[in-house]
Amino acid sequence: MFAIILHNLPEGLAIGVGYAGNEGMRANALAIGISIQDVPEGFVVAAALLAVGYSRGFSVLLSIASGLVEPLGAVAGAAIIGSSALLLP
């Protein structure tokens, strides 16, 4: 589960950087592509937790929580790119 969380953070950063740029269609394509592959990742996290012995509801909640790192990364990525322009000469 921690590996998926660490994996989702840079994906979120990439989405945020994509939206901070000036090409909205490419950013949408990136976000959709990453979202599509996040669904099986969530199932893998839930299945692994079920296999270890956690309840179904708790496994689903932790699976959802592991994916919530991505929007946080997206906001951070967009904020970093937005503020970095001010640092350039």
N, C-alpha and C positions, 0 to 999 in steps of 0.2 A: 504494500500500500504506500509506503514511504517513497518507493521508487517511482510510482505513478505520480505522486504529488510533486516530486522533484522534476519529473518529466513534463508536467503540466505548466509549471512556472515559465520556462522559456517559450512554450507555445503561446501562452498569454502575452508575454512580452512581444513576441512577433506580431500578434494580432494588433496590439496597441501601436506598435511602430508602423504597421501597415495603415492603420486609420489616421495616424498623425501625418502621414505623407499626403500627397495631393492626388492620388489615384484611387478613388473610392471603389471602382469596379474590381480592381485587383485586390484591395483589402477585403471586399465582400467575398471574393472567390477563396482567399486564404482562410477567412473565418469559417466559411461553409465547409471547406475541406477538412480543417482541423476539427470542427464540430462533428462531422460524420465519423471520423476515426475515434472520437472520444467515446462514442456509444459502446463499441466493443471493449474499450478499456474499462469503462464502468462495470460492464458485466464481468470482466476478469477479476476486478477487485472484489465485487460482491461474491463471486463464486469461490474465490480463495478464502474469504472470510467465513463463508458457509462451511467450507471443507475443514476449517480449523475448529469449528464448533460454535461460532456466533449465531445468534438468531437471525431469521430472515429480515425482519424489520431493521435491526441494528446494522446488518450487513449493507442493506440498501442505503441507510442514512450515512454510513461511513463512505460508501461509494459516491454518493452525491457530494459529501463534504470534500472528498479528494478532487472533485472537479471544480469546486468553488475557488480553488487557487488560481485557475485560469483567468477569470474576469478580473481578479485583483492584479494579476500580472499585466493584463491588457491596460488597465488604468495606469499602472506604474510605467509601462512602456510609452504610452501616449504622453504622460506627464514629462518623462525624461526627454523625449524628442522635442516636445513643445518648449521646454525650458532651455534645451541645449542650443537652440538658435540664438538665444540672447547672449550666450557665451562666445559665439563666433564673432570675429572682427567684421 
